């Protein structure tokens, strides 16, 4: 039996009328009055376009997208701050919104008075608010400032109190924007713990965040908004993966040897130049497509470079990062005491990756040349590596493993 619906949006569109950039100015009415009076002065911009979805009770829905995609507008429509231009919004239960720091607070009232005010706005009695008042104060950690007017609070104190009120007043639906990102590390951990409990207590939440790790950990479903339209709806893992791939630099890894001569550089000193990176297999047939390996399969990389003049201690490095742009590991030729000294100018470096720990997925390789602590050349997106599942019956239980790396250590059972 499916849970009852908490939120339903049907073909919701929100259009704003804004001035045109080429609208006539005062001087145009004086110099060219005929054109100025006939010219169009405004234009319509759609922040949301035909958005439709259902949200069941107990679900936590994540909303992701680039800045300007319509995420905050959607939350304002759900919070009844603004009305849709067309379409219908149906919500069932009490709604608590946290869209910006200090939302719903009166600056002249104290923290205590604002707690009771928010409770009454949610339809609760003062007795019901009093039952959770101590929990709100303890979670917000504002101390003696609870009896001080809100206008004296710092932005962090307002945020802690606002989230604590929204979390403990037991609203049926919580609507939370990116404001949690401005909290300190301890407060963010406490908020994540509260959000994990929301679904278990049968409440519904809508969360907008650019923190993809939090979205994956907390949300049962995710909506990807793009230019006001729903581009994809699905599980957190699949939607986040699709979203992150669109924001990454497209790397042409169809050829075994990739030319780095014209690759985009984030930094170049002019002393060294990375020319190419090549992929080669180790101990397996070479007919398979390059830059694709099975989980645990060794492979090798050849890096071509040139150094224009003598510099001490030239070191070549390889970095691996995931689709989120998070650095996973780095290896340098100096790890094996391989450095080029004096007049010796390197032209090629070879590295054997004989025990890869990368889980199945997409990874990006960064190549760099270093002399001492000085960076000489670097290509951030040198190549794209695909790690695939192992199809044999003896494959490790990857679905039960956590974390970005899956080391294959030596085990003995007695």
C-alpha positions, 0 to 999 in steps of 0.5 A: 500500500502506497503512502498518501500524497503530501505534495502535488504539483500539476503543470506549474509555471511561474513567469516574471515580467522584467525590463528589456535590456534595450528598453528606451531611456529618458533621453530616448523619449526626448531624441526619438519619441516616436520609437521610444513610445512604440518600443517594447519595454518589458519581457517575460521570463519563465522561472518555472515551466510546466513542473509536475511531480508528486511527493508521498508522505515520509519522502525526502526530495532533493532538488538540484540544478545550476544557479538560476535553474528555478530551485528557489522559485519552486520552494517559494511557490511551495511555501506560498510566498509567491503564486504560480502563474499557471498550474496547481499546487496541493499540499497536505499538512503543516508547512515549515519553510527555511528559505533564508536566514531569519525567515519567519522571525520578527526582529524586535521580538526575542528568540523565545517570543519568536519560537512561540510565534512560529508555533502559533503560525503552524497552528500549535498551542502554546502548551504544545510549543512549551513541550519542545521549547527546551529541545529547541534551545538546546539544539540551537545553542544560543544560550542566554541570547534566547531572551535577546531580540533577534535583531541582535543575533549574528547570522549563524545564531539566526540560522541555528534557531530557525532550523531548530524551530523548523525541526522541532515544531513537528511540521508535516512538511519541511522546505529547506533551501541552501541556507544550511551551507552557511552553518559551521561544521558542528551545526551541519552535522547536527542538521544532517542527523535531524534530516535523517530522522525526518523520513523515519518519523513519517514527515516529508521534506524538500531540500535544495542543496549544492552538496551532492554528498548530502543529497545522496545520503539524505534524499529518497528521490531527486529532481534535476531542474534545468532552466525551469524545467524538470530534466530528470527525476529518479533515485539520488544516485542516478540523477546526481551522476547525470548532473555531475557529468554535464558539468565536467570538462569533456575529455576525448579518451577514445584514442589510446594516445591523447595529445596534450599539446593543445589541452586547456591549462590551469597553469604553465610556467613555460619551462616544461611542457606535457605533450601526450598521455597514452594508455596500455594494458598489462597482461590482458588482450589489447584489442579492447577499447582503451581507457576502459578497465575491469575492477582490479585490472592493472594498466599502465600510463605513458606520459610524454613531456619536454623540459626546455632548460636544466631544472633540479629534481624534475618529478612527474605526477598523476592525480585521480579525481571522481565525477564530483571533482574530489581528489582521490589519490595522487602518485609522483615519480619521486615515490619510487625515488625517480627524479631527473637531475642536472642536465638529464631532461626527461622525455617520457615517464611510465607508471604501472598501476598494478593494484587499482582500488577504484570502484566502478565509475568514471574518473579523470586523470590530472598530469603534472610536472614539478621541480621541488615545490614549483609547479611547471606544467599541469593538465587537469583533464588529461584523460577519462578512465572508465572502471567497469564491474567484474562479471565473473562469479568470483567478483567482490561484493561491490554493492556492500562496499562503502567509500570511493576506494575498494582495496583488495587486501590480503585476508586469512581465516583460521 
